[in-house]
Amino acid sequence: MRHTKPARRTLTALLATTLLAGGVLLGQTATAEPAAAKPITCNVSKLRADARKERDRGNQLKRLGAREEARRAFARADALERKARQCADADRNNKPPLWK
């Protein structure tokens, strides 16, 4: 029965180490700030101005005959306008109600 003593010590040490490591990890996750807590701000007027510039650039490329580059510029302009619309909708929906 001499071999049970080292095994018992090893298992006890392994269990204690596991519990300590789990407690540290649990403590870190409880105090960590969630990623969604940071407010996201958008400059809607800048996004719309950038979309307008991209659309003008696309029209110029189209006149010069660079159809593929013009198509990409129009796609970027559409993406910028979509993002501006989403930001405006989010700002409008996150405002406090008037009756409070």
PyMOL commands that set and color helices and strands:
alter all, ss='L'
color gray80, all
select helices_A, chain A and resi 4-31+35-37+44-64+67-93
alter helices_A, ss='H'
color red, helices_A
deselect
rebuild
show_as cartoon
